[in-house]
């Protein structure tokens, strides 16, 4: 629409009939959008009602065959053409407070008396009616989309610095150059029939069709239902098992198996060196039972390796044992003992058990000579022979006696690690 035409239309706004003005009377804040006609054009006048009942007109719109235009007030007096088309703003946001800019439409029957009578706004269920009407001005064939049950393809998106400005965002696959529904949607008759009652799956269906163009519509929907937008996951499952994506999707769907659970199961099979090209392995009859058994087996193997490493390092740690003045230091006898230590003293040493087993650090127990098996304090020593931390019950600090004992123990460690350094330099 040309600028001159926009300015001329501003002079043609109809007066709001008295019976409609009466509908806007009252108290408390409210917003209204009054629909009017003058010739073939559809006019909209937007009013804000203040708390005390005063009515002030905030925005104006015209919807015509040659386009749509929005008007606003300059200095609260002169109406001017707005360059940005958006939903009506009745109150500006200020001081961090967001006003309610929703509105009640009045005199909607005016639409049927204008050239917009086939716009199907009554089938649009979003919250951007003005933008929808503008979309119809630009693409009257949106009527076919709405009447065919694919109205969900006329979606919305948010823009702006804070994502607070919403706009109409039709699906990118729609071909607006055609007036044929199938060509507009890029579907054949079979696809349209399958999707008619599942229009919300259109976008994801098109994505899967782009990746697997030889698959049938029902097969593509199976993939969409199971994998949603996770094309990479489906391809990974196919590469790992040698099965087609559809066969995997049917199997997972039949047992209600999530993609993450199946992915975890495949990793377990790979770690255990199972043949995943054997369908008895890749598609077990009872997936839950098989997954549980493999989880137990993987955990056992993991613990067994850690246990073997733990036992191999025990002889080396014998040199850390020490006693003086009624206190002693000994090494743990098992990973389970480290975990039990953490539970008894209510601290987190249990999480260090595996690293201790593999020699990545050293966990040592401080005990009284009278009760060598009763948890007292727990010590962590680094691979360089430095005492990292000493924790008592609920992470309490050391007593003076324990501090003196630890200082004495540092000399013991210096002797051990000093010898190591001398051997390395020699």
Order of alpha helices (4+ residues) and beta strands (2+ residues): alpha-alpha-beta-beta-beta-beta-beta-beta-alpha-alpha-beta-beta-alpha-alpha-alpha-alpha-alpha-alpha-alpha-alpha-alpha-beta-beta-alpha-alpha-beta-beta-beta-alpha
